[in-house]
């Protein structure tokens, strides 16, 4: 079990954490917080008003881990808070750590006036499994897993919808897209594959193709409204090459239509919607403390994200998923992305985002209850 999962679990099992630390915790004030003296795993304000900074480790079983822990806590001891007494520094390691390393850290703590504590890694693992089971049980009916793709913005949907707007049609054939964007017939299907999928996920189109090959699509009622509310100021700019159009900013009404689709109760198999739900859950559970700016994400965060999503994505793929779906949520005003000085940004749920998440979770729960309650007889 990696450190990030341990941290996530301990911060949700407050009674057990308080028991391990042996302190009277009032509230958490920092988590994964960058300072000039290193990144703080987490810090709490205690009942007496003092601050406790915790250096969390899993099993310290080699010299490198030992030296890192010692170095980091010495750096933490340089931190001071305005109008507060000097913070207490806590070393919290897994009880499964070999005895000789525990003794060294205990002696080191005594010499530097730090607090040395341990926790049970096996017990935390049990807590973690229970938290995940509770989350699944409370989330309602089963959903498909989130899916990674290269769809960076929801506003890219407008590229697929633009021919319907310009040609004033509700139904288009593959040839219409080829002619409109001046594409080669060989590349037509692959060129719009993801655009078409995302349009289907949000129920903007209905595939009328008679075979697996993309040949004809029709706008749904959502799709017609989405087309009719395309950003007109952009659409009338004729000097821009149609092929060069990558995305058109969503209008307010288009955002409303996508939210209607997201909340219409039909989400289980529609992966574009599932992605947004999982990202809102992710932000809610992790407090949005890390959204990578690029494709670099450390191993622990990759493992945590994959564990949460039920996926097995690589570092680059999971980083892209977090970035792209974060952007989708930003476009719908569901989250606010806060730029930081570290390698990760922070995402927080907006008031709208909290309401949307709560509504979808409640809807999924009610659907599950409709199926389960009759089975109690």
RODO-2510 file (C-alpha; in nm, 4 decimals, decimal comma):
residues 377
     n   res          X          Y          Z
     1     x     0,0000     0,0000     0,0000
     2     x     0,1600     0,3277    -0,1074
     3     x     0,1972     0,6391     0,1046
     4     x    -0,0676     0,8429    -0,0754
     5     x    -0,3337     0,5770    -0,0157
     6     x    -0,2281     0,5553     0,3490
     7     x    -0,2534     0,9339     0,3820
     8     x    -0,5944     0,9445     0,2137
     9     x    -0,7233     0,6708     0,4443
    10     x    -0,5813     0,8086     0,7696
    11     x    -0,7275     1,1528     0,7054
    12     x    -1,0701     0,9923     0,6699
    13     x    -1,0309     0,7704     0,9751
    14     x    -0,9914     1,0651     1,2118
    15     x    -1,0461     0,8672     1,5322
    16     x    -0,7755     0,6168     1,4442
    17     x    -0,5346     0,8925     1,3372
    18     x    -0,5974     1,0779     1,6625
    19     x    -0,5296     0,7569     1,8532
    20     x    -0,2038     0,6989     1,6649
    21     x    -0,0783     1,0531     1,7175
    22     x    -0,1920     1,0713     2,0779
    23     x    -0,2922     1,4351     2,0325
    24     x    -0,6167     1,6287     2,0563
    25     x    -0,6761     1,7194     1,6923
    26     x    -0,9052     2,0136     1,6211
    27     x    -0,8905     2,0346     1,2407
    28     x    -0,6704     1,9669     0,9398
    29     x    -0,5063     2,2800     0,7989
    30     x    -0,2672     2,1467     0,5311
    31     x    -0,2365     1,8445     0,3060
    32     x     0,0358     1,7980     0,0434
    33     x     0,1332     2,1622     0,0956
    34     x     0,4531     2,2952    -0,0635
    35     x     0,6869     2,5174     0,1384
    36     x     1,0450     2,6311     0,0929
    37     x     1,1355     2,3568     0,3411
    38     x     0,9668     2,0767     0,1481
    39     x     0,6180     1,9432     0,0926
    40     x     0,4166     1,8853     0,4096
    41     x     0,2253     1,5555     0,4061
    42     x    -0,0373     1,7015     0,6375
    43     x    -0,0672     1,9325     0,9359
    44     x    -0,3322     1,9822     1,2029
    45     x    -0,4317     2,2498     1,4475
    46     x    -0,4669     2,1026     1,7958
    47     x    -0,7222     2,1873     2,0623
    48     x    -0,4685     2,4057     2,2462
    49     x    -0,4116     2,6119     1,9297
    50     x    -0,0695     2,4675     1,8458
    51     x     0,0234     2,3178     1,5080
    52     x     0,1374     1,9595     1,4460
    53     x     0,3211     1,8794     1,1201
    54     x     0,3290     1,5105     1,0304
    55     x     0,5919     1,3388     0,8183
    56     x     0,4157     1,0224     0,7062
    57     x     0,6058     0,7141     0,5937
    58     x     0,5011     0,3600     0,5136
    59     x     0,7570     0,0876     0,5904
    60     x     1,1025     0,2379     0,6471
    61     x     1,3166    -0,0582     0,5506
    62     x     1,6357     0,0879     0,4068
    63     x     1,8950     0,3556     0,4765
    64     x     1,7734     0,5867     0,1987
    65     x     1,4212     0,6056     0,3421
    66     x     1,5616     0,6588     0,6899
    67     x     1,7871     0,9452     0,5822
    68     x     1,5086     1,1083     0,3807
    69     x     1,2723     1,0990     0,6782
    70     x     1,5367     1,2503     0,9057
    71     x     1,6278     1,5213     0,6556
    72     x     1,2663     1,6172     0,5885
    73     x     1,1698     1,6483     0,9540
    74     x     1,4751     1,8638     1,0253
    75     x     1,3611     2,0893     0,7409
    76     x     1,0091     2,1045     0,8871
    77     x     1,1540     2,2224     1,2166
    78     x     1,2563     2,5458     1,0410
    79     x     0,8917     2,6324     0,9684
    80     x     0,7253     2,8933     1,1852
    81     x     0,3720     3,0319     1,1906
    82     x     0,2703     3,3886     1,2675
    83     x     0,1128     3,4261     1,6124
    84     x     0,1694     3,0575     1,6834
    85     x     0,4182     2,8697     1,8967
    86     x     0,6770     2,6539     1,7241
    87     x     0,4973     2,3621     1,5536
    88     x     0,5320     2,0093     1,6824
    89     x     0,7025     1,7734     1,4370
    90     x     0,5684     1,4189     1,4202
    91     x     0,7261     1,1174     1,2538
    92     x     0,4488     0,8679     1,1780
    93     x     0,5632     0,5367     1,0289
    94     x     0,4144     0,1916     0,9723
    95     x     0,4487    -0,0408     1,2693
    96     x     0,5634    -0,3038     1,0193
    97     x     0,8951    -0,1153     0,9886
    98     x     1,1928    -0,3343     1,0904
    99     x     1,2821    -0,2882     1,4564
   100     x     1,6314    -0,1479     1,3979
   101     x     1,4982     0,1372     1,1832
   102     x     1,2245     0,2088     1,4381
   103     x     1,4863     0,2369     1,7107
   104     x     1,6980     0,4743     1,5029
   105     x     1,4012     0,7020     1,4298
   106     x     1,2872     0,6944     1,7917
   107     x     1,6350     0,7966     1,9108
   108     x     1,6525     1,0635     1,6390
   109     x     1,3132     1,2003     1,7496
   110     x     1,4164     1,2183     2,1144
   111     x     1,7385     1,4005     2,0241
   112     x     1,5500     1,6631     1,8216
   113     x     1,2426     1,6964     2,0438
   114     x     1,0184     1,5417     1,7769
   115     x     0,7260     1,3066     1,8389
   116     x     0,7663     0,9483     1,7175
   117     x     0,4515     0,7429     1,6488
   118     x     0,3478     0,4341     1,4511
   119     x     0,0328     0,3026     1,2828
   120     x    -0,0721    -0,0417     1,1627
   121     x    -0,0344    -0,0693     0,7856
   122     x    -0,2529    -0,3812     0,7767
   123     x    -0,5290    -0,2033     0,9699
   124     x    -0,5093     0,1008     0,7413
   125     x    -0,5376    -0,1342     0,4439
   126     x    -0,8562    -0,2754     0,5984
   127     x    -0,9912     0,0776     0,6501
   128     x    -0,9096     0,1621     0,2889
   129     x    -1,0944    -0,1392     0,1493
   130     x    -1,3961    -0,0537     0,3636
   131     x    -1,3952     0,3086     0,2458
   132     x    -1,3870     0,1990    -0,1176
   133     x    -1,6641    -0,0570    -0,0577
   134     x    -1,8752     0,2108     0,1122
   135     x    -1,8143     0,4506    -0,1757
   136     x    -1,9214     0,1869    -0,4292
   137     x    -2,2242     0,0842    -0,2229
   138     x    -2,3392     0,4429    -0,1758
   139     x    -2,2823     0,5408    -0,5377
   140     x    -2,5909     0,3588    -0,6663
   141     x    -2,6093     0,1378    -0,9728
   142     x    -2,2864     0,0082    -1,1295
   143     x    -2,1279     0,2223    -1,3995
   144     x    -1,8786     0,1488    -1,6732
   145     x    -1,5196     0,2430    -1,5962
   146     x    -1,3933     0,5877    -1,7000
   147     x    -1,2225     0,5942    -2,0378
   148     x    -0,9182     0,7880    -2,1558
   149     x    -0,9189     0,9590    -2,4949
   150     x    -0,7573     1,2606    -2,6593
   151     x    -1,0670     1,4817    -2,6431
   152     x    -0,9134     1,7849    -2,4736
   153     x    -1,2167     2,0179    -2,4618
   154     x    -1,5930     1,9775    -2,4766
   155     x    -1,5893     2,2787    -2,7071
   156     x    -1,4381     2,0429    -2,9687
   157     x    -1,7922     1,9066    -3,0031
   158     x    -1,8706     2,2176    -3,2051
   159     x    -1,6294     2,1058    -3,4763
   160     x    -1,8459     1,8000    -3,5358
   161     x    -2,1684     2,0036    -3,5113
   162     x    -2,0518     2,2884    -3,7381
   163     x    -2,1509     2,1177    -4,0689
   164     x    -2,5051     2,0674    -3,9359
   165     x    -2,5136     2,4395    -3,8561
   166     x    -2,3700     2,5643    -4,1837
   167     x    -2,5642     2,3232    -4,4066
   168     x    -2,8834     2,3681    -4,2026
   169     x    -2,9478     1,9942    -4,1856
   170     x    -3,0494     1,7451    -3,9183
   171     x    -2,9027     1,4392    -4,0940
   172     x    -2,5584     1,4130    -4,2555
   173     x    -2,3788     1,1372    -4,4440
   174     x    -2,0070     1,0657    -4,4321
   175     x    -1,9756     1,2334    -4,7728
   176     x    -2,1155     1,5558    -4,6275
   177     x    -1,8319     1,5684    -4,3726
   178     x    -1,5752     1,4817    -4,6398
   179     x    -1,6937     1,7628    -4,8660
   180     x    -1,7386     2,0167    -4,5883
   181     x    -1,3925     1,9704    -4,4368
   182     x    -1,2228     1,8719    -4,7629
   183     x    -1,1126     1,5368    -4,6188
   184     x    -0,9912     1,2272    -4,7962
   185     x    -1,2501     0,9484    -4,7878
   186     x    -0,9944     0,7095    -4,6333
   187     x    -0,9459     0,9343    -4,3288
   188     x    -1,3055     1,0441    -4,2751
   189     x    -1,4021     0,7756    -4,0220
   190     x    -1,0854     0,7967    -3,8122
   191     x    -1,0757     1,1772    -3,8314
   192     x    -1,4041     1,2163    -3,6433
   193     x    -1,4079     0,8941    -3,4409
   194     x    -1,3636     1,0547    -3,0973
   195     x    -1,5774     1,3583    -3,1883
   196     x    -1,8588     1,1246    -3,2892
   197     x    -1,8202     0,9153    -2,9722
   198     x    -1,8331     1,2198    -2,7457
   199     x    -2,1382     1,3519    -2,9311
   200     x    -2,3054     1,0151    -2,8711
   201     x    -2,2054     1,0123    -2,5028
   202     x    -2,3888     1,3426    -2,4533
   203     x    -2,6806     1,2231    -2,6659
   204     x    -2,6388     1,4952    -2,9287
   205     x    -2,6527     1,2518    -3,2222
   206     x    -2,7970     0,9166    -3,3211
   207     x    -2,5963     0,6851    -3,5456
   208     x    -2,8024     0,5727    -3,8460
   209     x    -2,5211     0,3717    -4,0052
   210     x    -2,6300     0,0302    -4,1325
   211     x    -2,2879    -0,1219    -4,0637
   212     x    -2,0035    -0,0661    -3,8174
   213     x    -1,8547     0,1882    -4,0548
   214     x    -1,9632     0,5490    -3,9937
   215     x    -2,2004     0,6451    -4,2776
   216     x    -2,4901     0,8546    -4,1447
   217     x    -2,5841     1,0432    -3,8260
   218     x    -2,8901     1,2361    -3,7146
   219     x    -2,9175     1,5104    -3,4551
   220     x    -3,1285     1,4314    -3,1486
   221     x    -3,3454     1,6974    -2,9846
   222     x    -3,0452     1,7806    -2,7648
   223     x    -2,8308     1,7971    -3,0773
   224     x    -3,0674     2,0304    -3,2620
   225     x    -3,0733     2,2716    -2,9694
   226     x    -2,6949     2,2419    -2,9360
   227     x    -2,6516     2,3254    -3,3063
   228     x    -2,8987     2,6147    -3,2956
   229     x    -2,7099     2,7714    -3,0054
   230     x    -2,3637     2,7468    -3,1603
   231     x    -2,1563     3,0604    -3,0999
   232     x    -2,2855     3,2716    -3,3878
   233     x    -2,0079     3,5307    -3,3777
   234     x    -1,7551     3,2586    -3,4539
   235     x    -1,9646     3,0816    -3,7149
   236     x    -1,9989     3,3883    -3,9384
   237     x    -1,6214     3,4263    -3,9735
   238     x    -1,5891     3,2811    -4,3232
   239     x    -1,2218     3,3646    -4,3711
   240     x    -1,1212     3,0842    -4,1328
   241     x    -1,0484     2,7508    -4,2987
   242     x    -1,3132     2,4956    -4,2022
   243     x    -1,0485     2,2256    -4,1732
   244     x    -0,8541     2,4550    -3,9390
   245     x    -1,1433     2,4788    -3,6932
   246     x    -1,0423     2,2730    -3,3880
   247     x    -1,2968     2,3962    -3,1381
   248     x    -1,5512     2,6729    -3,0862
   249     x    -1,6141     2,8027    -2,7351
   250     x    -1,9374     2,6762    -2,5847
   251     x    -2,2198     2,9258    -2,5589
   252     x    -2,4097     2,9559    -2,2297
   253     x    -2,7070     2,7705    -2,3763
   254     x    -2,4816     2,4915    -2,5056
   255     x    -2,3405     2,4472    -2,1546
   256     x    -2,6951     2,4207    -2,0221
   257     x    -2,7804     2,1555    -2,2810
   258     x    -2,4746     1,9468    -2,1867
   259     x    -2,5692     1,9778    -1,8186
   260     x    -2,9250     1,8680    -1,9012
   261     x    -2,7840     1,5636    -2,0773
   262     x    -2,5427     1,4939    -1,7910
   263     x    -2,8258     1,5005    -1,5363
   264     x    -3,1042     1,3308    -1,7336
   265     x    -3,0625     0,9986    -1,5542
   266     x    -2,9020     0,8215    -1,8483
   267     x    -2,5363     0,7880    -1,7540
   268     x    -2,4455     0,4231    -1,6946
   269     x    -2,2937     0,3347    -2,0342
   270     x    -2,2138     0,6857    -2,1609
   271     x    -1,8432     0,7193    -2,0881
   272     x    -1,8150     1,0938    -2,1477
   273     x    -2,0652     1,1497    -1,8668
   274     x    -1,9065     0,8780    -1,6524
   275     x    -1,5708     1,0562    -1,6825
   276     x    -1,7195     1,3781    -1,5449
   277     x    -1,8923     1,1986    -1,2570
   278     x    -1,5722     1,0178    -1,1592
   279     x    -1,3692     1,3383    -1,1751
   280     x    -1,6210     1,5203    -0,9526
   281     x    -1,5992     1,2279    -0,7090
   282     x    -1,2206     1,2408    -0,7304
   283     x    -1,2135     1,6132    -0,6462
   284     x    -1,4628     1,5627    -0,3633
   285     x    -1,2710     1,2750    -0,2032
   286     x    -0,9176     1,4115    -0,2512
   287     x    -1,0148     1,7772    -0,2007
   288     x    -0,8645     1,8341    -0,5441
   289     x    -0,5160     1,8724    -0,4037
   290     x    -0,3410     1,7541    -0,7187
   291     x    -0,4236     1,7964    -1,0854
   292     x    -0,1056     1,7606    -1,2942
   293     x    -0,0141     2,0418    -1,5296
   294     x     0,1530     1,8128    -1,7775
   295     x     0,2135     1,4409    -1,8173
   296     x     0,4387     1,4052    -1,5126
   297     x     0,2781     1,2379    -1,2138
   298     x     0,4698     1,0476    -0,9494
   299     x     0,4208     0,6745    -0,9078
   300     x     0,2151     0,6983    -0,5889
   301     x    -0,0360     0,9377    -0,7445
   302     x    -0,0627     0,7170    -1,0541
   303     x    -0,1346     0,4151    -0,8312
   304     x    -0,3885     0,6101    -0,6269
   305     x    -0,5742     0,7428    -0,9320
   306     x    -0,5829     0,4001    -1,0977
   307     x    -0,7042     0,2409    -0,7753
   308     x    -0,9812     0,4990    -0,7426
   309     x    -1,0893     0,4788    -1,1078
   310     x    -1,0513     0,1013    -1,1347
   311     x    -0,8131     0,1401    -1,4286
   312     x    -0,4567     0,0387    -1,5196
   313     x    -0,3436     0,3469    -1,7090
   314     x     0,0176     0,4554    -1,7538
   315     x     0,1549     0,7779    -1,6076
   316     x     0,0967     0,9708    -1,9301
   317     x    -0,2540     0,8362    -1,9865
   318     x    -0,3770     0,8994    -1,6313
   319     x    -0,2238     1,2497    -1,6369
   320     x    -0,4056     1,3249    -1,9617
   321     x    -0,7299     1,1881    -1,8209
   322     x    -0,7076     1,4128    -1,5148
   323     x    -0,6173     1,7170    -1,7250
   324     x    -0,8725     1,6688    -2,0005
   325     x    -1,1684     1,5812    -1,7777
   326     x    -1,0737     1,8665    -1,5454
   327     x    -1,1011     2,0955    -1,8491
   328     x    -1,4419     1,9456    -1,9377
   329     x    -1,5622     2,0230    -1,5852
   330     x    -1,4192     2,3748    -1,6044
   331     x    -1,6045     2,4368    -1,9301
   332     x    -1,9323     2,3452    -1,7588
   333     x    -1,8473     2,5613    -1,4536
   334     x    -1,8472     2,2542    -1,2277
   335     x    -1,5013     2,3128    -1,0831
   336     x    -1,2520     2,5923    -1,0410
   337     x    -0,8894     2,5146    -1,1212
   338     x    -0,6426     2,7045    -0,9065
   339     x    -0,2905     2,7549    -1,0367
   340     x    -0,0141     2,6898    -0,7836
   341     x     0,3627     2,7237    -0,7676
   342     x     0,4069     2,3463    -0,7511
   343     x     0,3966     2,0875    -1,0287
   344     x     0,0255     2,0310    -0,9606
   345     x    -0,2750     2,2610    -0,9661
   346     x    -0,5712     2,2339    -0,7316
   347     x    -0,9343     2,1829    -0,8292
   348     x    -1,2297     2,2715    -0,6084
   349     x    -1,5964     2,2008    -0,6667
   350     x    -1,8030     2,5065    -0,7512
   351     x    -2,1454     2,5496    -0,5926
   352     x    -2,2922     2,4220    -0,9188
   353     x    -2,0486     2,1292    -0,9218
   354     x    -2,1460     2,0263    -0,5683
   355     x    -2,5146     2,0363    -0,6604
   356     x    -2,4627     1,8387    -0,9815
   357     x    -2,2550     1,5722    -0,8023
   358     x    -2,5115     1,5444    -0,5237
   359     x    -2,7991     1,5184    -0,7703
   360     x    -2,6374     1,2462    -0,9827
   361     x    -2,5342     1,0436    -0,6763
   362     x    -2,8885     1,0701    -0,5367
   363     x    -3,0369     0,9660    -0,8721
   364     x    -2,8061     0,6626    -0,8939
   365     x    -2,8906     0,5698    -0,5355
   366     x    -3,2662     0,5891    -0,6024
   367     x    -3,2289     0,3704    -0,9114
   368     x    -3,0460     0,1101    -0,7091
   369     x    -3,3122     0,1208    -0,4368
   370     x    -3,5910     0,0713    -0,6926
   371     x    -3,4222    -0,2537    -0,7920
   372     x    -3,3142    -0,3684    -0,4464
   373     x    -3,6158    -0,2938    -0,2253
   374     x    -3,8560    -0,5412    -0,3950
   375     x    -3,5913    -0,8115    -0,3510
   376     x    -3,6162    -0,7748     0,0285
   377     x    -3,9429    -0,9737     0,0270
***
